[in-house]
Amino acid sequence: MIERLENIGIVVEDLEAAIAFFVGLGMELEGQAPVEGPEVDRINGLEGVRADIAMVRAPDGGAAVELMKFHHPVAVSAESNAPVNALGIRRILFGVKDIKTMAADLQARGMELMGEVVPFADSYLFCYVRGPEGIIVALCEKLD
């Protein structure tokens, strides 16, 4: 039986840009490391894996995102600007405070808001932000 969610993994080409994006959203970089070796090959079901990973975590110590840059074998491509309704994992949702100010700040720093900040069911405000390589992050603020 599942006890908890440890992290969500995202494969990227530009590890530094992905780290900067998530840190810019307010996450904290826990660390970076190269990974390789027989156990890494066995876990991944691939041969000769060499990758760099970085772990970023929400400030409350909860949700973590593991960012992975594969050097060998190279990552296979996917459509980087897939819309929210494309098959597969499309977005990660984070709860925030003062979403309107945060969205304005993100836009001022050059991040792309995919739509606009919108109320939903009189309970939340939502918006989607597109990061490097098509990463989609949803932000929501619970209304009192």
ChimeraX attribute file (.defattr): number of C-alpha atoms within 10 A of each C-alpha:
attribute: neighborCount
match mode: 1-to-1
recipient: residues
	/A:1	3
	/A:2	4
	/A:3	5
	/A:4	6
	/A:5	9
	/A:6	11
	/A:7	15
	/A:8	12
	/A:9	14
	/A:10	14
	/A:11	19
	/A:12	20
	/A:13	17
	/A:14	13
	/A:15	19
	/A:16	12
	/A:17	14
	/A:18	23
	/A:19	22
	/A:20	15
	/A:21	18
	/A:22	20
	/A:23	15
	/A:24	14
	/A:25	20
	/A:26	15
	/A:27	21
	/A:28	18
	/A:29	18
	/A:30	12
	/A:31	11
	/A:32	16
	/A:33	11
	/A:34	12
	/A:35	15
	/A:36	15
	/A:37	11
	/A:38	12
	/A:39	11
	/A:40	16
	/A:41	15
	/A:42	12
	/A:43	8
	/A:44	10
	/A:45	9
	/A:46	12
	/A:47	14
	/A:48	14
	/A:49	20
	/A:50	18
	/A:51	18
	/A:52	15
	/A:53	20
	/A:54	20
	/A:55	20
	/A:56	23
	/A:57	20
	/A:58	19
	/A:59	12
	/A:60	8
	/A:61	10
	/A:62	10
	/A:63	17
	/A:64	20
	/A:65	20
	/A:66	19
	/A:67	24
	/A:68	24
	/A:69	21
	/A:70	19
	/A:71	13
	/A:72	13
	/A:73	12
	/A:74	12
	/A:75	13
	/A:76	7
	/A:77	9
	/A:78	9
	/A:79	9
	/A:80	11
	/A:81	14
	/A:82	14
	/A:83	13
	/A:84	13
	/A:85	9
	/A:86	10
	/A:87	8
	/A:88	7
	/A:89	11
	/A:90	15
	/A:91	17
	/A:92	14
	/A:93	14
	/A:94	14
	/A:95	14
	/A:96	17
	/A:97	12
	/A:98	12
	/A:99	19
	/A:100	17
	/A:101	10
	/A:102	15
	/A:103	21
	/A:104	14
	/A:105	14
	/A:106	17
	/A:107	13
	/A:108	10
	/A:109	10
	/A:110	10
	/A:111	18
	/A:112	16
	/A:113	19
	/A:114	16
	/A:115	11
	/A:116	13
	/A:117	18
	/A:118	12
	/A:119	15
	/A:120	12
	/A:121	6
	/A:122	9
	/A:123	11
	/A:124	16
	/A:125	21
	/A:126	21
	/A:127	20
	/A:128	22
	/A:129	21
	/A:130	18
	/A:131	21
	/A:132	20
	/A:133	17
	/A:134	17
	/A:135	20
	/A:136	23
	/A:137	19
	/A:138	18
	/A:139	22
	/A:140	22
	/A:141	19
	/A:142	16
	/A:143	12
	/A:144	6
